[in-house]
Amino acid sequence: MAETAHRLQGIGDRLAFAGRRFHAWWEGYGFDAAAERARLLGERQTLAGPPEIAVPELIWGVGRTGPGDAAWTMRHARALGLAARSSVFLFGAERGAALIELKSAARWRATGFARAPDDAANVCSYDEAGAKLSRNGGDGALAFFELYRDADPSAFARFAAEFLKPGAPAAFVDFAIARRGGRLKACFPEQAPGSPRIAADYQKALKDAGFSAADTVDETRIFLPLIARGWSRWKRAYDAASGAPDGFQRAEALCFLRDYAAVWAERHDALKSGCLQVVRIVGRKSG
């Protein structure tokens, strides 16, 4: 901490650093001093891994594939109302950042799953869930952006429900369209066969899967600043991509960054205009 205070000379940087540290303490999550110092100092980054992994992490943070931070994770964790040491399943764990946050801040026994495994982050694939998890054993579950990816959201909800105790809460955070029939192909160019539905369709899918009395909250206003924060790091990602020593890697990274930027620009505009929403739906598995 002394080193950080010494190196951050500008009053603006020092205030920003102190503000982020206070926010972490207030919200109850760990503060990554080294990462925050690097961001404020504008230290040059390099690509660590393939572009589809390295570029999102440079923009959103280590262990992330999209907008988010520990405060965002804990906001939805608190909606479950579970005590420390509860057994919780995280679906859509991706690269593992949210999984770490749940274990440290909520002090849960959290297990992470995603569509693709990540051994380094201790995230297993859904195909492995049946072998690793006991049926009807979980105290609760969080699912980040998984319903919209599935052609049948109720099938994914039933899959999640299989591992929960009767009465256990589950929170599903997802993209939703504002009106039926809306088309947002530019926002989700590679999402097949799934695509965002209206929130009422997700509510029905959860009820069909055995969840009772779903409560829906529009989280768009909270999500938009997370995208804006990521925009401030696009230059860092561009510098890392353009500075790759290998020509093929450089071209691949810059092409990925171009397409990735276009998708998130479309999503940001759709969210701001109200065509797209981020919603959280909380229900309980029926007894």
C-alpha positions in Angstrom: 0.0 0.0 0.0 2.9 2.4 0.8 4.4 1.7 -2.6 1.0 2.5 -4.3 0.6 5.7 -2.4 4.2 6.7 -3.3 3.7 6.0 -7.0 0.3 7.7 -7.5 1.5 11.3 -7.5 -1.6 13.1 -8.8 -4.4 14.1 -6.4 -7.0 12.8 -8.8 -5.3 9.3 -9.0 -4.9 9.2 -5.2 -8.5 10.1 -4.6 -9.7 7.6 -7.2 -7.6 4.8 -5.6 -8.9 5.7 -2.1 -12.5 5.8 -3.4 -12.2 2.3 -4.9 -10.6 1.0 -1.8 -13.4 2.4 0.4 -16.1 1.1 -2.0 -14.5 -2.4 -1.7 -14.6 -2.2 2.1 -18.2 -0.9 2.1 -19.5 -3.6 -0.2 -17.5 -6.3 1.5 -15.3 -7.6 -1.3 -11.5 -7.8 -1.8 -9.6 -4.9 -3.2 -7.0 -5.6 -5.9 -4.5 -2.8 -5.2 -2.0 -3.9 -7.9 -4.7 -4.0 -10.7 -6.1 -0.7 -9.7 -2.7 0.9 -9.6 -1.9 -0.4 -13.0 -5.1 1.0 -14.4 -4.5 4.4 -12.9 -0.9 4.6 -14.0 -1.8 3.3 -17.5 0.8 0.6 -17.4 1.2 -1.2 -20.7 -0.3 -4.6 -20.9 0.5 -7.6 -23.1 -1.7 -10.3 -24.5 -1.6 -13.3 -22.2 -3.2 -16.1 -24.2 -5.5 -16.3 -27.2 -7.5 -13.1 -28.1 -10.9 -14.5 -27.1 -9.5 -14.8 -23.5 -6.9 -12.1 -23.3 -8.8 -9.2 -24.8 -11.9 -9.4 -22.6 -9.8 -9.7 -19.5 -7.9 -6.5 -20.4 -11.2 -4.7 -20.8 -13.3 -6.1 -18.0 -10.7 -7.5 -15.6 -9.0 -10.8 -14.8 -11.3 -13.7 -14.8 -14.1 -11.9 -16.7 -15.7 -12.3 -20.1 -18.0 -9.3 -19.8 -18.9 -6.3 -17.6 -18.9 -6.9 -13.9 -17.1 -6.4 -10.6 -17.3 -7.7 -7.1 -20.0 -5.2 -6.1 -22.1 -6.4 -9.1 -21.6 -10.0 -8.0 -22.5 -9.3 -4.4 -25.5 -7.3 -5.3 -27.1 -10.4 -6.8 -25.6 -12.7 -4.1 -27.4 -10.7 -1.4 -30.7 -11.3 -3.2 -30.5 -14.9 -2.2 -30.4 -14.1 1.5 -28.2 -17.1 2.4 -25.9 -17.4 5.4 -22.1 -17.9 5.3 -21.0 -21.5 4.5 -24.1 -22.1 2.4 -23.6 -24.5 -0.6 -24.2 -22.4 -3.7 -23.9 -23.2 -7.4 -22.8 -20.5 -9.9 -23.9 -21.2 -13.4 -22.2 -19.1 -16.1 -19.0 -18.9 -14.0 -16.9 -18.4 -17.2 -13.3 -17.5 -16.2 -13.9 -17.6 -12.5 -13.9 -14.0 -11.2 -17.4 -14.1 -9.7 -16.7 -17.6 -8.2 -13.7 -16.1 -6.3 -15.8 -13.2 -5.1 -18.6 -15.4 -3.8 -16.1 -17.6 -1.9 -14.3 -14.6 -0.3 -17.0 -12.0 0.2 -20.1 -14.1 0.8 -18.0 -16.9 2.4 -20.0 -19.5 0.6 -19.0 -23.0 -0.5 -19.4 -22.1 -4.1 -19.0 -24.3 -7.1 -18.7 -22.9 -10.6 -20.0 -24.3 -13.9 -20.0 -22.9 -17.5 -20.6 -24.2 -21.0 -16.8 -24.6 -21.4 -14.6 -25.8 -18.6 -11.6 -23.7 -17.2 -9.3 -25.8 -15.1 -7.2 -22.9 -14.1 -10.3 -21.1 -12.6 -11.7 -24.3 -11.1 -14.8 -24.0 -13.4 -16.3 -27.2 -14.7 -18.5 -27.8 -17.7 -22.2 -28.5 -17.5 -21.5 -32.0 -18.8 -19.5 -32.6 -15.6 -22.2 -31.3 -13.3 -24.1 -34.6 -13.1 -21.0 -36.5 -12.0 -19.8 -33.8 -9.5 -23.0 -32.6 -7.9 -25.6 -34.3 -5.7 -29.2 -33.9 -6.7 -31.3 -31.7 -4.4 -28.2 -30.7 -2.3 -27.6 -27.0 -3.0 -28.8 -24.2 -0.7 -29.0 -21.7 -3.6 -27.8 -20.8 -7.1 -26.8 -17.8 -9.2 -26.9 -17.9 -13.0 -25.3 -15.2 -15.1 -26.4 -14.7 -18.7 -27.3 -18.3 -19.4 -31.1 -18.3 -20.1 -30.8 -16.2 -23.3 -28.1 -18.6 -24.7 -30.5 -21.6 -24.6 -33.0 -22.4 -27.3 -35.2 -23.7 -24.4 -34.7 -21.6 -21.3 -37.0 -23.8 -19.3 -34.6 -26.8 -20.0 -31.7 -24.9 -18.5 -33.8 -23.8 -15.5 -34.8 -27.5 -15.0 -31.1 -28.5 -15.2 -30.3 -25.9 -12.5 -33.3 -26.9 -10.3 -32.1 -30.5 -10.2 -29.2 -29.6 -7.9 -31.2 -27.5 -5.4 -32.9 -28.4 -2.2 -36.7 -27.8 -2.1 -37.3 -24.1 -1.1 -33.8 -23.1 -2.2 -33.6 -19.6 -3.9 -32.1 -19.0 -7.3 -31.3 -15.7 -9.0 -31.1 -15.6 -12.8 -29.4 -12.5 -14.3 -29.9 -12.2 -18.0 -30.4 -10.1 -21.1 -34.1 -9.6 -22.0 -35.7 -7.7 -24.9 -38.2 -5.0 -24.1 -41.0 -6.2 -26.4 -42.0 -9.5 -28.1 -40.8 -9.8 -31.7 -37.8 -7.4 -31.2 -34.7 -8.4 -33.1 -31.2 -7.5 -31.9 -29.0 -9.6 -34.2 -26.2 -7.1 -34.2 -26.0 -7.4 -30.4 -25.8 -11.2 -30.4 -24.4 -12.2 -33.8 -23.1 -15.6 -32.8 -25.8 -16.7 -30.2 -27.4 -19.7 -31.8 -29.7 -21.3 -31.2 -30.6 -19.0 -28.2 -31.5 -15.4 -28.1 -32.9 -12.9 -25.6 -36.6 -13.2 -24.7 -39.0 -10.8 -22.9 -38.8 -11.1 -19.1 -42.3 -12.7 -19.0 -40.9 -15.6 -21.1 -38.1 -16.2 -18.6 -40.6 -16.1 -15.7 -42.8 -18.7 -17.4 -39.7 -20.9 -18.1 -38.7 -20.8 -14.4 -42.3 -21.7 -13.3 -42.3 -24.6 -15.8 -39.0 -25.7 -14.3 -40.5 -25.8 -10.8 -39.6 -22.4 -9.4 -42.3 -20.5 -7.5 -43.2 -16.8 -7.3 -40.5 -15.2 -9.4 -39.5 -11.6 -8.5 -38.1 -9.6 -11.4 -35.9 -6.5 -11.1 -34.6 -4.3 -14.0 -30.9 -4.0 -13.5 -30.1 -2.1 -16.7 -29.3 1.2 -14.8 -26.7 -0.6 -12.7 -25.2 -2.6 -15.6 -24.6 0.4 -18.0 -21.8 2.0 -15.8 -20.0 -1.3 -15.9 -19.9 -1.2 -19.7 -18.8 2.5 -19.5 -15.9 1.5 -17.1 -14.8 -1.1 -19.6 -14.8 1.5 -22.5 -12.0 3.3 -20.5 -9.8 0.3 -21.0 -10.3 -0.3 -24.7 -7.1 1.7 -25.4 -5.2 -0.6 -23.2 -6.5 -3.6 -25.0 -5.7 -2.0 -28.4 -2.2 -1.2 -27.3 -1.7 -4.8 -26.2 -3.1 -6.2 -29.4 -1.2 -3.9 -31.7 2.0 -4.5 -29.7 2.0 -8.3 -30.2 5.4 -9.4 -31.5 4.1 -12.0 -33.9 2.4 -10.7 -37.0 -0.3 -13.4 -37.2 -1.1 -13.0 -33.5 -1.3 -9.2 -33.9 -3.7 -9.4 -36.9 -5.9 -12.0 -35.1 -6.0 -9.9 -31.9 -6.9 -6.7 -33.8 -9.7 -8.4 -35.8 -11.1 -9.9 -32.6 -10.9 -6.6 -30.8 -12.7 -4.8 -33.7 -15.6 -7.3 -33.8 -15.8 -7.4 -30.0 -16.0 -3.6 -29.8 -18.8 -3.5 -32.4 -20.9 -6.1 -30.4 -20.5 -4.2 -27.1 -21.2 -0.9 -28.8 -24.5 -2.3 -30.2 -25.4 -3.7 -26.8 -24.6 -0.5 -25.0 -26.8 1.5 -27.4 -29.7 -1.1 -27.2 -29.6 -0.9 -23.4 -29.6 2.9 -23.4 -32.5 3.1 -25.8 -34.5 0.6 -23.8 -34.7 -2.1 -26.6 -32.6 -4.4 -24.4 -32.6 -4.9 -20.7 -30.6 -6.7 -18.0 -33.0 -8.3 -15.6 -32.7 -10.4 -12.4 -35.4 -12.9 -11.7 -35.4 -14.6 -8.3 -37.5 -17.6 -7.4 -37.5 -20.6 -5.1 -37.5 -24.2 -6.0 -40.9 -25.7 -5.2 -41.0 -28.2 -2.4 
